[in-house]
Amino acid sequence: MTQAVLFSALFVYVLTKYLQSDQSEAVVSTAGATLALLSVAAVVYHPQLVAHLLPVAIAICLVQFFARRSTAESSRSTVASTIRSHRPLYGQTLLLLVVFLAWTASVGFYLDTVEYIATSAADFIFGTGEAGAAVASQGASLSTIGASMTEIFLKLFGTSLVMILLVAGLIVAVFGLGVRTQYEAVPAMTAYFTAGLAALGALFVLYFIASGSEIYFRVFGLMMVFAIVLGSVAITIGFTSLSRRLSRRSVQPIFSVGFAILLVASLLVIFPSPYIYNASPHVTDSSMNGYETAFANQSDDIEFVGLRGTIDRFDDAIHGNEERMRSHESASESAVEDGLVSSYDSDRYLILTKADYEREQHAYHGLRYTEQDLQSATTEQGVDRIQSNGDFELYYINAGAE
């Protein structure tokens, strides 16, 4: 969904144009036709993105509904009157929902995910969830490699935090203090995007408390699309306001330096980075050929084991499985540390790649598998290397060799 978040920026732009178009225009406007086309394209391109855009669209519909149902007293509100002049999003939301349901009707993954998230949320509410334990475990892992949760958060999400604070300031200024701006659409669009952020925030919490789920990072990325738009509006309003009180010549350098700092801080988490290890997504031909050869020569009664479930992904890529492969084992820390031969009751194939070594030693600093443990495990009696091409190594674990 990472690349789909980039696509969502186009969707948000067209959505903004559609909402601000006048209702007195043609029934089928250019913005409306474009938004409908983008909705269908988004479903085909990435249904999971649409599953998260739907709550945003529904939240905007609720804002429009309550603005149109407002009392006579509140009808004098500038925000409410502006919203009433906008095109309703009801039809577009219904279209998006219908296309999404039609496209995913035969895919059980989404229903299974909804059921899993709902169950996990119930477990958390009744005190049987594992979210707290997972966070504590990850915090302990960070401490082991010499880092902390606060340090990681500030390095990875420091600029995001600044934008979120700007969004909060904009919301307080527009709705709490009633600050007027020269941009008439700002209050209404702030209401729309705030409602959308609230809907995505609720999803973020649900995903976060779901045991084993990592989708909350994807939701956070989508949330930041809306946050950056609102944050940019806040920066513009702040710059304009300060320029009136002071001088544009004195304010401009301050904002330029601040923007440069945010830009550099953001780029520091992009590969190549001094903060994080970001392995190349490129899969070498020798690594792919190694997996293909190993699968082709596999004995039917002997299973594969690897590190962190990487074998499953190559199995899917090579065999084109209709369902995700989840049957291959990952060697446990204790198995590698205590000895592979004594850890299994039957023979196994062990797959280790150059990428595995680099990930474990460079990214995780040997947190789960130390370099010494991996070397000892692959050179112990009963473990024989039967295939190697530089990037890929296959070992045969003879469980009865002791």
C-alpha positions as a Markdown table, in Angstrom:
| # | Residue | x | y | z |
|---|---|---|---|---|
| 1 | Met | 0.0 | 0.0 | 0.0 |
| 2 | Thr | 3.1 | 2.3 | 0.2 |
| 3 | Gln | 2.9 | 3.2 | -3.5 |
| 4 | Ala | -0.9 | 3.4 | -3.3 |
| 5 | Val | -0.5 | 6.2 | -0.8 |
| 6 | Leu | 1.2 | 8.2 | -3.5 |
| 7 | Phe | -1.7 | 7.5 | -5.8 |
| 8 | Ser | -4.1 | 8.7 | -3.1 |
| 9 | Ala | -2.7 | 12.3 | -3.4 |
| 10 | Leu | -4.3 | 12.5 | -6.8 |
| 11 | Phe | -7.5 | 11.2 | -5.4 |
| 12 | Val | -7.5 | 13.8 | -2.6 |
| 13 | Tyr | -6.8 | 16.6 | -5.2 |
| 14 | Val | -9.7 | 15.6 | -7.4 |
| 15 | Leu | -11.9 | 15.1 | -4.3 |
| 16 | Thr | -11.1 | 18.6 | -3.2 |
| 17 | Lys | -11.9 | 20.0 | -6.6 |
| 18 | Tyr | -15.2 | 18.1 | -6.7 |
| 19 | Leu | -16.3 | 19.2 | -3.2 |
| 20 | Gln | -15.7 | 22.9 | -4.0 |
| 21 | Ser | -17.5 | 22.8 | -7.3 |
| 22 | Asp | -20.8 | 24.7 | -7.4 |
| 23 | Gln | -24.0 | 22.7 | -7.2 |
| 24 | Ser | -25.6 | 25.0 | -9.8 |
| 25 | Glu | -23.3 | 23.6 | -12.4 |
| 26 | Ala | -24.1 | 20.7 | -14.7 |
| 27 | Val | -25.4 | 17.5 | -12.9 |
| 28 | Val | -22.3 | 15.6 | -14.2 |
| 29 | Ser | -19.4 | 17.9 | -13.8 |
| 30 | Thr | -15.8 | 17.4 | -15.1 |
| 31 | Ala | -14.6 | 17.0 | -11.5 |
| 32 | Gly | -17.4 | 14.5 | -10.8 |
| 33 | Ala | -16.6 | 12.4 | -13.8 |
| 34 | Thr | -12.9 | 12.4 | -13.1 |
| 35 | Leu | -13.5 | 11.4 | -9.4 |
| 36 | Ala | -15.8 | 8.5 | -10.5 |
| 37 | Leu | -13.1 | 7.3 | -12.9 |
| 38 | Leu | -10.5 | 7.6 | -10.2 |
| 39 | Ser | -12.7 | 5.6 | -7.8 |
| 40 | Val | -13.0 | 2.7 | -10.2 |
| 41 | Ala | -9.3 | 2.9 | -11.0 |
| 42 | Ala | -8.4 | 2.9 | -7.3 |
| 43 | Val | -10.5 | -0.2 | -6.7 |
| 44 | Val | -8.7 | -2.1 | -9.6 |
| 45 | Tyr | -5.3 | -0.7 | -8.6 |
| 46 | His | -5.4 | -1.3 | -4.9 |
| 47 | Pro | -8.6 | -2.4 | -3.1 |
| 48 | Gln | -6.9 | -2.1 | 0.3 |
| 49 | Leu | -6.4 | 1.7 | -0.3 |
| 50 | Val | -10.1 | 2.0 | -1.2 |
| 51 | Ala | -11.0 | 0.1 | 2.1 |
| 52 | His | -9.3 | 3.0 | 3.9 |
| 53 | Leu | -10.6 | 5.8 | 1.7 |
| 54 | Leu | -14.2 | 4.7 | 2.2 |
| 55 | Pro | -14.2 | 5.8 | 5.9 |
| 56 | Val | -12.8 | 9.2 | 4.9 |
| 57 | Ala | -15.6 | 9.6 | 2.3 |
| 58 | Ile | -18.2 | 8.5 | 4.8 |
| 59 | Ala | -16.9 | 10.9 | 7.4 |
| 60 | Ile | -17.1 | 13.8 | 4.8 |
| 61 | Cys | -20.7 | 12.7 | 4.0 |
| 62 | Leu | -21.6 | 13.0 | 7.7 |
| 63 | Val | -20.1 | 16.5 | 7.9 |
| 64 | Gln | -22.2 | 17.5 | 4.9 |
| 65 | Phe | -25.3 | 15.8 | 6.3 |
| 66 | Phe | -25.2 | 17.6 | 9.6 |
| 67 | Ala | -24.3 | 20.9 | 8.0 |
| 68 | Arg | -27.5 | 20.6 | 5.9 |
| 69 | Arg | -29.5 | 19.6 | 8.9 |
| 70 | Ser | -28.2 | 22.3 | 11.1 |
| 71 | Thr | -30.6 | 24.6 | 13.0 |
| 72 | Ala | -31.6 | 28.1 | 12.0 |
| 73 | Glu | -29.1 | 29.6 | 14.5 |
| 74 | Ser | -26.2 | 27.5 | 13.3 |
| 75 | Ser | -27.2 | 28.0 | 9.7 |
| 76 | Arg | -25.7 | 31.5 | 9.9 |
| 77 | Ser | -22.3 | 29.9 | 10.4 |
| 78 | Thr | -20.0 | 30.6 | 7.6 |
| 79 | Val | -18.6 | 27.1 | 7.7 |
| 80 | Ala | -22.1 | 25.5 | 7.5 |
| 81 | Ser | -23.2 | 27.8 | 4.7 |
| 82 | Thr | -20.1 | 27.1 | 2.7 |
| 83 | Ile | -20.5 | 23.3 | 3.1 |
| 84 | Arg | -24.1 | 23.6 | 2.0 |
| 85 | Ser | -22.9 | 25.3 | -1.2 |
| 86 | His | -20.6 | 22.4 | -2.0 |
| 87 | Arg | -21.6 | 19.3 | -4.0 |
| 88 | Pro | -22.7 | 16.4 | -1.8 |
| 89 | Leu | -20.4 | 13.4 | -1.8 |
| 90 | Tyr | -23.2 | 10.9 | -1.2 |
| 91 | Gly | -23.4 | 9.6 | -4.8 |
| 92 | Gln | -19.6 | 9.3 | -5.2 |
| 93 | Thr | -19.3 | 7.5 | -1.9 |
| 94 | Leu | -22.1 | 5.0 | -2.9 |
| 95 | Leu | -20.3 | 4.4 | -6.2 |
| 96 | Leu | -17.0 | 3.8 | -4.5 |
| 97 | Leu | -18.7 | 1.4 | -2.1 |
| 98 | Val | -20.6 | -0.6 | -4.7 |
| 99 | Val | -17.5 | -1.0 | -7.0 |
| 100 | Phe | -15.4 | -2.0 | -4.0 |
| 101 | Leu | -17.9 | -4.6 | -2.8 |
| 102 | Ala | -18.4 | -6.0 | -6.4 |
| 103 | Trp | -14.6 | -6.2 | -6.9 |
| 104 | Thr | -13.8 | -7.9 | -3.6 |
| 105 | Ala | -17.0 | -10.1 | -3.3 |
| 106 | Ser | -15.1 | -13.2 | -4.3 |
| 107 | Val | -12.0 | -12.5 | -2.1 |
| 108 | Gly | -12.3 | -13.7 | 1.4 |
| 109 | Phe | -9.2 | -11.8 | 2.6 |
| 110 | Tyr | -11.1 | -8.6 | 3.4 |
| 111 | Leu | -13.9 | -10.2 | 5.3 |
| 112 | Asp | -11.3 | -12.3 | 7.2 |
| 113 | Thr | -9.4 | -9.1 | 8.0 |
| 114 | Val | -12.5 | -7.3 | 9.3 |
| 115 | Glu | -13.4 | -10.3 | 11.5 |
| 116 | Tyr | -9.8 | -10.5 | 12.8 |
| 117 | Ile | -9.6 | -6.8 | 13.6 |
| 118 | Ala | -13.0 | -6.9 | 15.3 |
| 119 | Thr | -12.0 | -9.9 | 17.4 |
| 120 | Ser | -8.7 | -8.3 | 18.4 |
| 121 | Ala | -10.5 | -5.0 | 19.4 |
| 122 | Ala | -12.9 | -7.0 | 21.6 |
| 123 | Asp | -9.9 | -8.9 | 23.1 |
| 124 | Phe | -8.2 | -5.6 | 23.9 |
| 125 | Ile | -11.4 | -4.0 | 25.4 |
| 126 | Phe | -11.9 | -7.0 | 27.7 |
| 127 | Gly | -8.2 | -7.1 | 28.7 |
| 128 | Thr | -7.1 | -10.2 | 26.8 |
| 129 | Gly | -5.3 | -8.5 | 23.9 |
| 130 | Glu | -1.5 | -8.7 | 23.3 |
| 131 | Ala | -0.9 | -5.2 | 22.0 |
| 132 | Gly | 0.8 | -3.9 | 25.2 |
| 133 | Ala | 3.0 | -7.0 | 25.4 |
| 134 | Ala | 4.0 | -6.5 | 21.8 |
| 135 | Val | 5.0 | -2.9 | 22.3 |
| 136 | Ala | 6.9 | -3.9 | 25.5 |
| 137 | Ser | 8.7 | -6.6 | 23.6 |
| 138 | Gln | 9.7 | -4.3 | 20.8 |
| 139 | Gly | 10.9 | -1.7 | 23.3 |
| 140 | Ala | 13.0 | -4.3 | 25.0 |
| 141 | Ser | 14.5 | -5.3 | 21.6 |
| 142 | Leu | 15.4 | -1.7 | 20.8 |
| 143 | Ser | 17.1 | -1.4 | 24.2 |
| 144 | Thr | 19.1 | -4.5 | 23.5 |
| 145 | Ile | 20.6 | -3.0 | 20.3 |
| 146 | Gly | 21.3 | 0.4 | 22.1 |
| 147 | Ala | 18.2 | 2.4 | 21.1 |
| 148 | Ser | 15.0 | 3.5 | 22.7 |
| 149 | Met | 11.4 | 3.9 | 21.6 |
| 150 | Thr | 11.5 | 7.7 | 22.1 |
| 151 | Glu | 14.7 | 8.0 | 20.0 |
| 152 | Ile | 13.2 | 5.8 | 17.1 |
| 153 | Phe | 9.9 | 7.7 | 17.2 |
| 154 | Leu | 11.6 | 11.1 | 17.0 |
| 155 | Lys | 13.9 | 10.1 | 14.2 |
| 156 | Leu | 11.3 | 8.4 | 12.1 |
| 157 | Phe | 8.2 | 10.6 | 12.9 |
| 158 | Gly | 9.7 | 13.9 | 14.1 |
| 159 | Thr | 8.7 | 15.8 | 11.0 |
| 160 | Ser | 5.3 | 14.1 | 11.0 |
| 161 | Leu | 4.8 | 15.2 | 14.6 |
| 162 | Val | 5.5 | 18.8 | 13.6 |
| 163 | Met | 2.9 | 18.6 | 10.8 |
| 164 | Ile | 0.4 | 17.1 | 13.2 |
| 165 | Leu | 1.0 | 19.9 | 15.7 |
| 166 | Leu | 0.4 | 22.4 | 12.8 |
| 167 | Val | -2.8 | 20.6 | 12.0 |
| 168 | Ala | -3.9 | 20.8 | 15.6 |
| 169 | Gly | -3.1 | 24.5 | 15.6 |
| 170 | Leu | -5.2 | 25.1 | 12.4 |
| 171 | Ile | -8.2 | 23.2 | 13.9 |
| 172 | Val | -8.0 | 25.3 | 17.1 |
| 173 | Ala | -7.6 | 28.5 | 15.2 |
| 174 | Val | -10.5 | 27.9 | 12.7 |
| 175 | Phe | -13.0 | 26.2 | 15.0 |
| 176 | Gly | -11.9 | 27.2 | 18.5 |
| 177 | Leu | -10.9 | 30.8 | 18.0 |
| 178 | Gly | -12.9 | 31.6 | 14.9 |
| 179 | Val | -9.9 | 33.0 | 13.0 |
| 180 | Arg | -10.9 | 34.3 | 9.6 |
| 181 | Thr | -8.6 | 33.9 | 6.6 |
| 182 | Gln | -8.5 | 35.3 | 3.1 |
| 183 | Tyr | -9.2 | 31.8 | 1.8 |
| 184 | Glu | -13.0 | 31.1 | 2.0 |
| 185 | Ala | -12.7 | 27.4 | 1.4 |
| 186 | Val | -10.3 | 26.8 | 4.3 |
| 187 | Pro | -12.8 | 26.3 | 7.2 |
| 188 | Ala | -15.0 | 23.9 | 5.2 |
| 189 | Met | -12.1 | 21.9 | 3.8 |
| 190 | Thr | -10.5 | 21.8 | 7.3 |
| 191 | Ala | -13.8 | 20.3 | 8.6 |
| 192 | Tyr | -13.8 | 17.7 | 5.8 |
| 193 | Phe | -10.2 | 16.6 | 6.3 |
| 194 | Thr | -10.4 | 16.7 | 10.1 |
| 195 | Ala | -13.4 | 14.3 | 9.9 |
| 196 | Gly | -11.4 | 12.1 | 7.5 |
| 197 | Leu | -8.4 | 12.1 | 9.8 |
| 198 | Ala | -10.7 | 11.2 | 12.7 |
| 199 | Ala | -12.0 | 8.2 | 10.8 |
| 200 | Leu | -8.5 | 7.1 | 9.8 |
| 201 | Gly | -7.3 | 7.6 | 13.4 |
| 202 | Ala | -10.0 | 5.2 | 14.6 |
| 203 | Leu | -8.8 | 2.6 | 12.1 |
| 204 | Phe | -5.2 | 3.3 | 13.2 |
| 205 | Val | -6.1 | 2.5 | 16.8 |
| 206 | Leu | -8.0 | -0.7 | 15.8 |
| 207 | Tyr | -5.1 | -1.9 | 13.8 |
| 208 | Phe | -2.6 | -1.1 | 16.5 |
| 209 | Ile | -4.4 | -3.1 | 19.2 |
| 210 | Ala | -4.8 | -6.1 | 16.8 |
| 211 | Ser | -2.2 | -8.7 | 17.7 |
| 212 | Gly | 0.3 | -9.3 | 14.9 |
| 213 | Ser | -1.1 | -6.5 | 12.7 |
| 214 | Glu | 1.3 | -4.1 | 11.0 |
| 215 | Ile | -1.3 | -2.3 | 8.8 |
| 216 | Tyr | -1.4 | 0.7 | 11.1 |
| 217 | Phe | 1.8 | 2.0 | 9.5 |
| 218 | Arg | 0.0 | 2.0 | 6.2 |
| 219 | Val | -2.9 | 3.9 | 7.7 |
| 220 | Phe | -0.5 | 6.4 | 9.2 |
| 221 | Gly | 1.0 | 7.0 | 5.8 |
| 222 | Leu | -2.5 | 7.8 | 4.4 |
| 223 | Met | -3.3 | 10.0 | 7.4 |
| 224 | Met | -0.2 | 12.0 | 6.6 |
| 225 | Val | -1.5 | 12.8 | 3.1 |
| 226 | Phe | -4.3 | 14.8 | 4.7 |
| 227 | Ala | -2.1 | 16.1 | 7.5 |
| 228 | Ile | 0.4 | 17.5 | 5.1 |
| 229 | Val | -2.3 | 19.3 | 3.2 |
| 230 | Leu | -3.7 | 20.9 | 6.3 |
| 231 | Gly | -0.3 | 21.5 | 7.7 |
| 232 | Ser | 0.7 | 23.3 | 4.5 |
| 233 | Val | -2.5 | 25.5 | 4.9 |
| 234 | Ala | -1.5 | 26.3 | 8.5 |
| 235 | Ile | 2.0 | 27.3 | 7.3 |
| 236 | Thr | 0.6 | 29.5 | 4.6 |
| 237 | Ile | -1.8 | 31.2 | 7.0 |
| 238 | Gly | 0.9 | 31.6 | 9.6 |
| 239 | Phe | 3.3 | 33.1 | 7.1 |
| 240 | Thr | 0.7 | 35.6 | 5.8 |
| 241 | Ser | -0.3 | 36.6 | 9.3 |
| 242 | Leu | 3.3 | 37.2 | 10.5 |
| 243 | Ser | 4.1 | 39.0 | 7.2 |
| 244 | Arg | 1.4 | 41.5 | 8.0 |
| 245 | Arg | 2.6 | 42.1 | 11.6 |
| 246 | Leu | 6.3 | 42.2 | 10.8 |
| 247 | Ser | 7.8 | 42.4 | 7.4 |
| 248 | Arg | 7.9 | 39.8 | 4.6 |
| 249 | Arg | 11.7 | 40.2 | 4.4 |
| 250 | Ser | 12.2 | 39.2 | 8.1 |
| 251 | Val | 9.7 | 36.4 | 8.1 |
| 252 | Gln | 10.7 | 34.7 | 4.9 |
| 253 | Pro | 14.2 | 33.5 | 6.1 |
| 254 | Ile | 12.7 | 32.0 | 9.2 |
| 255 | Phe | 10.2 | 29.9 | 7.3 |
| 256 | Ser | 12.8 | 29.0 | 4.7 |
| 257 | Val | 15.2 | 27.7 | 7.4 |
| 258 | Gly | 12.4 | 25.8 | 9.1 |
| 259 | Phe | 11.3 | 24.2 | 5.8 |
| 260 | Ala | 14.9 | 23.2 | 5.1 |
| 261 | Ile | 15.3 | 21.6 | 8.5 |
| 262 | Leu | 12.0 | 19.6 | 8.0 |
| 263 | Leu | 13.1 | 18.6 | 4.5 |
| 264 | Val | 16.5 | 17.3 | 5.7 |
| 265 | Ala | 15.0 | 15.5 | 8.7 |
| 266 | Ser | 12.5 | 13.8 | 6.4 |
| 267 | Leu | 15.2 | 12.8 | 3.9 |
| 268 | Leu | 17.3 | 11.2 | 6.7 |
| 269 | Val | 14.9 | 8.3 | 6.9 |
| 270 | Ile | 15.2 | 7.6 | 3.2 |
| 271 | Phe | 17.8 | 5.2 | 1.8 |
| 272 | Pro | 20.8 | 5.7 | 2.0 |
| 273 | Ser | 20.2 | 6.8 | 5.6 |
| 274 | Pro | 22.3 | 7.2 | 8.8 |
| 275 | Tyr | 19.2 | 6.3 | 10.8 |
| 276 | Ile | 18.0 | 3.0 | 9.4 |
| 277 | Tyr | 19.2 | 0.1 | 7.3 |
| 278 | Asn | 17.0 | -0.1 | 4.2 |
| 279 | Ala | 17.9 | -3.1 | 2.1 |
| 280 | Ser | 17.7 | -2.9 | -1.7 |
| 281 | Pro | 14.4 | -4.3 | -2.9 |
| 282 | His | 16.2 | -5.8 | -5.9 |
| 283 | Val | 16.3 | -9.6 | -5.9 |
| 284 | Thr | 19.5 | -10.9 | -7.6 |
| 285 | Asp | 19.3 | -13.5 | -10.4 |
| 286 | Ser | 21.5 | -15.8 | -8.4 |
| 287 | Ser | 19.3 | -15.7 | -5.4 |
| 288 | Met | 16.2 | -16.4 | -7.5 |
| 289 | Asn | 18.0 | -19.2 | -9.3 |
| 290 | Gly | 19.0 | -20.6 | -6.0 |
| 291 | Tyr | 15.4 | -20.8 | -4.8 |
| 292 | Glu | 14.2 | -22.3 | -8.1 |
| 293 | Thr | 16.9 | -25.0 | -8.0 |
| 294 | Ala | 16.1 | -25.8 | -4.3 |
| 295 | Phe | 12.4 | -26.1 | -5.0 |
| 296 | Ala | 12.9 | -28.2 | -8.1 |
| 297 | Asn | 15.2 | -30.7 | -6.3 |
| 298 | Gln | 13.3 | -30.8 | -3.0 |
| 299 | Ser | 12.4 | -34.2 | -1.6 |
| 300 | Asp | 8.7 | -34.5 | -0.9 |
| 301 | Asp | 9.1 | -35.5 | 2.7 |
| 302 | Ile | 11.7 | -32.9 | 3.7 |
| 303 | Glu | 10.6 | -29.3 | 4.6 |
| 304 | Phe | 12.4 | -26.0 | 4.3 |
| 305 | Val | 13.4 | -23.7 | 7.1 |
| 306 | Gly | 14.7 | -20.2 | 6.8 |
| 307 | Leu | 14.9 | -16.9 | 8.6 |
| 308 | Arg | 11.9 | -14.6 | 9.2 |
| 309 | Gly | 9.6 | -16.2 | 6.7 |
| 310 | Thr | 11.4 | -15.2 | 3.6 |
| 311 | Ile | 11.0 | -18.6 | 1.9 |
| 312 | Asp | 7.2 | -18.1 | 1.7 |
| 313 | Arg | 7.6 | -15.0 | -0.5 |
| 314 | Phe | 9.9 | -16.7 | -2.9 |
| 315 | Asp | 7.6 | -19.7 | -3.0 |
| 316 | Asp | 4.7 | -17.4 | -4.1 |
| 317 | Ala | 6.9 | -15.7 | -6.7 |
| 318 | Ile | 8.2 | -18.9 | -8.3 |
| 319 | His | 5.1 | -21.1 | -8.1 |
| 320 | Gly | 2.5 | -18.4 | -8.5 |
| 321 | Asn | 0.3 | -19.6 | -5.6 |
| 322 | Glu | -3.3 | -18.5 | -5.6 |
| 323 | Glu | -3.2 | -18.2 | -1.8 |
| 324 | Arg | -0.3 | -16.8 | 0.2 |
| 325 | Met | 2.2 | -19.5 | 1.2 |
| 326 | Arg | 2.5 | -19.7 | 5.0 |
| 327 | Ser | 3.7 | -23.2 | 5.5 |
| 328 | His | 7.4 | -22.8 | 5.5 |
| 329 | Glu | 9.1 | -22.7 | 8.9 |
| 330 | Ser | 11.4 | -20.0 | 10.4 |
| 331 | Ala | 14.3 | -21.2 | 12.4 |
| 332 | Ser | 13.8 | -20.1 | 16.0 |
| 333 | Glu | 16.5 | -18.3 | 18.0 |
| 334 | Ser | 17.0 | -21.3 | 20.3 |
| 335 | Ala | 17.3 | -23.7 | 17.4 |
| 336 | Val | 20.1 | -21.7 | 15.8 |
| 337 | Glu | 21.8 | -21.1 | 19.2 |
| 338 | Asp | 21.5 | -24.6 | 20.6 |
| 339 | Gly | 22.1 | -26.5 | 17.3 |
| 340 | Leu | 19.9 | -27.3 | 14.4 |
| 341 | Val | 20.5 | -31.0 | 14.5 |
| 342 | Ser | 19.1 | -31.5 | 18.0 |
| 343 | Ser | 16.2 | -29.0 | 17.5 |
| 344 | Tyr | 14.4 | -31.0 | 14.8 |
| 345 | Asp | 12.9 | -34.5 | 14.9 |
| 346 | Ser | 13.2 | -35.0 | 11.2 |
| 347 | Asp | 15.5 | -33.8 | 8.4 |
| 348 | Arg | 15.2 | -30.3 | 7.1 |
| 349 | Tyr | 16.6 | -28.0 | 4.3 |
| 350 | Leu | 18.0 | -24.8 | 5.7 |
| 351 | Ile | 18.1 | -21.8 | 3.3 |
| 352 | Leu | 20.4 | -18.8 | 4.1 |
| 353 | Thr | 21.0 | -16.0 | 1.6 |
| 354 | Lys | 23.4 | -13.1 | 1.6 |
| 355 | Ala | 20.5 | -10.8 | 2.1 |
| 356 | Asp | 19.6 | -12.8 | 5.3 |
| 357 | Tyr | 23.1 | -12.3 | 6.7 |
| 358 | Glu | 23.1 | -8.5 | 5.9 |
| 359 | Arg | 19.7 | -8.0 | 7.4 |
| 360 | Glu | 20.4 | -9.8 | 10.6 |
| 361 | Gln | 23.9 | -8.3 | 11.2 |
| 362 | His | 23.4 | -4.8 | 9.8 |
| 363 | Ala | 19.8 | -4.0 | 10.5 |
| 364 | Tyr | 19.2 | -6.0 | 13.7 |
| 365 | His | 22.8 | -6.1 | 15.0 |
| 366 | Gly | 22.5 | -9.8 | 15.7 |
| 367 | Leu | 19.4 | -9.3 | 17.9 |
| 368 | Arg | 17.8 | -12.7 | 17.0 |
| 369 | Tyr | 20.6 | -14.4 | 15.1 |
| 370 | Thr | 24.2 | -13.5 | 15.9 |
| 371 | Glu | 27.0 | -14.0 | 13.3 |
| 372 | Gln | 28.7 | -16.5 | 15.6 |
| 373 | Asp | 25.5 | -18.5 | 16.1 |
| 374 | Leu | 24.8 | -18.6 | 12.3 |
| 375 | Gln | 28.4 | -19.8 | 11.6 |
| 376 | Ser | 28.2 | -22.4 | 14.4 |
| 377 | Ala | 24.8 | -23.6 | 13.2 |
| 378 | Thr | 25.9 | -24.1 | 9.6 |
| 379 | Thr | 29.2 | -25.8 | 10.5 |
| 380 | Glu | 28.1 | -28.2 | 13.2 |
| 381 | Gln | 28.2 | -31.9 | 12.6 |
| 382 | Gly | 25.1 | -33.1 | 10.7 |
| 383 | Val | 24.6 | -29.9 | 8.8 |
| 384 | Asp | 26.0 | -30.1 | 5.2 |
| 385 | Arg | 26.0 | -27.5 | 2.5 |
| 386 | Ile | 24.6 | -29.0 | -0.6 |
| 387 | Gln | 24.0 | -25.9 | -2.8 |
| 388 | Ser | 25.7 | -22.5 | -3.1 |
| 389 | Asn | 26.1 | -19.8 | -5.7 |
| 390 | Gly | 27.4 | -16.8 | -3.7 |
| 391 | Asp | 24.0 | -15.3 | -2.9 |
| 392 | Phe | 22.2 | -18.4 | -1.9 |
| 393 | Glu | 23.2 | -21.3 | 0.3 |
| 394 | Leu | 21.2 | -24.5 | 1.0 |
| 395 | Tyr | 22.1 | -26.8 | 3.9 |
| 396 | Tyr | 20.8 | -30.3 | 4.7 |
| 397 | Ile | 20.1 | -30.9 | 8.4 |
| 398 | Asn | 20.4 | -34.5 | 9.3 |
| 399 | Ala | 18.3 | -34.8 | 12.4 |
| 400 | Gly | 19.7 | -38.2 | 13.3 |
| 401 | Ala | 23.4 | -37.2 | 13.1 |
| 402 | Glu | 23.9 | -36.8 | 16.8 |
